[in-house]
Amino acid sequence: MNFIEDLKWRGALNQVTDEAGLLEAMSNDKIGAYVGTDPTAPSLHLGHLIPFMVLKRFQNAGGKAVIIIGGGTGAIGDPRPTTERKLLSPEQLAANEQGITAQVTKLFGTGDTQIVNNNDWLGKLTLTDFLRDYGKLFSINVMLKKDVVASRLETGISFTEFTYQILQGIDFHELWRRHNVQLQIGGSDQWGNITSGIDLIHAIEGNEAKAFGLTIPLMTDATGKKFGKSEGNAIWLDAEKTSPYTFYQFWYNQSDADVVKYLKYFTFLSVDEINELEKASQENPGAREAQRRLAQEVTKFVHGQAAVEEAERLSAALFSGDVADLSADEIADAFGGVPSFEIEQAPKNIVDFLVDGQIESSKRQAREDVTNGAIRINGEQIKDLEAVIDPASHYDGQFVLVRRGKKKYFLGKVQ
């Protein structure tokens, strides 16, 4: 399959301005495509990964990948559908640029990849240059009809955010001129900005200039919820903000209804490989083979093979209950979401420990569970009612991990 056919099969194509023209341009020359991202945070999250996956496929199809870190556009902010963005300080922007640049460099490498900052040209524009050279080429009537602008007319939109589409158009023209970038890739909400850039290129370079736009569909799960919105918590690509283990588990825990769609979109596995995984998922969903492969592939792409192996080692330890040799950081990572309670550094009798931590409702129930072997402390089964729990004995003296029954975990945190 060619680049477009592959995107269609994977469900990763929403709109393209000129499909035949784009494929012809790709066959005749090593053209570039670009994705832009504004440094509004120190890390990308899963929502950002979506267009970057399409850019990587373009690169794999023989094209050159160009990535804009929006130091210029990030200073004013892409308009949201409902509210005005808060402006970031120059210091915060610079720190965010540094973090995101490191991430995209890791994802794409340096071969056939160019990472640029649009502040290099937008920052040099004077107001009169902007109005004379570009403002004259944009019609207010057309700009008002763009979806993101139209949605803000009721509540109001500042002139600053209103002009964002002009700046994005300038980006496309600059990359067209400097790096032979003929394709811009973005989310479905970027269609208006992308076509504005194509119109600008035609206005400056002539209607024969080759420029194309491609958008990807809004990703939702089987319930219609926007992809990546997990209980309101973003899944970050920065290992310090979302650990590789948590990242791996996010993919492993995807539903059977979604896993094939995400295999198509977020991995570079072949049609045959994905079809085999789909068959395996239908025949034996409990094995979660498709989810495991999804987690392996995406975690490897973002964090590397070593991170996959570490996540699977930690997962195996949790599944078996063999947690005694885990580090304090691994305990904090793996059990950060379980019920927790504060404990003192001083040793305490097992029964008192369980009741004080509200793991058991009464001393009678605590004694019964201990005697029956239902309590494990730091992975070790405790059946002695006289046992003493010493927080200093494991996990650098920071935690005591309690398991009641087969699956119910509690985490005691030393004050």
Secondary structure, DSSP 4 states (H G I P E B T S, - for coil): --HHHHHHHTT--SEES-HHHHHHHHHHS--EEEEEE--SSSS-BHHHHHHHHHHHHHHHTT-EEEEEE-TTGGGT-PPPSSSPPPPPPHHHHHHHHHHHHHHHHHHH-STTEEEEETHHHHTT--HHHIIIIIGGGS-HHHHHHSHHHHTTTTT---HHHHTHHHHHHHHHHHHHHHH-EEEEEEEGGGHHHHHHHHHHHHHHH-TTS--EEEEEPPPB-TTSPBTT-BTTB--BSSTTTS-HHHHHHHHHT--HHHHHHHHHHH----HHHHHHHHHHHHH-GGG-HHHHHHHHHHHHHHH-HHHHHHHHHHHHHHHHT--TT--HHHHHHHTTTS-EEEE-SS-EEHHHHHHHTTSSSSHHHHHHHHHTT-EEETTEE---TT-EE-GGGSGGGSEEEEEETTTEEEEEEE-
